[in-house]
């Protein structure tokens, strides 16, 4: 078993906790975005394979690049 110092264990636990919280926050935000999209367009971006939104907003290709609301609307209208 790998032996870590107390400082390394604290650092590792902090990283684990940060990742878990970030995942939970992202899950809640994505669920809210999907619910909103379903109210407006009847589908979520992933339901219609809106790749530009998935990549830019949901980090489908790594880090999210963000997306102006006008582009989000255009992409959802194009996909539906």
ABEGO torsion letter per residue (X at the ends): XBBBBAAAAAAAAAAAAAAAAAAAAAAAAAAAAAAAAAAAAGBBAAAAGBAAAAAAAAGAAEBBAEBBAAAAAAAAAAAX
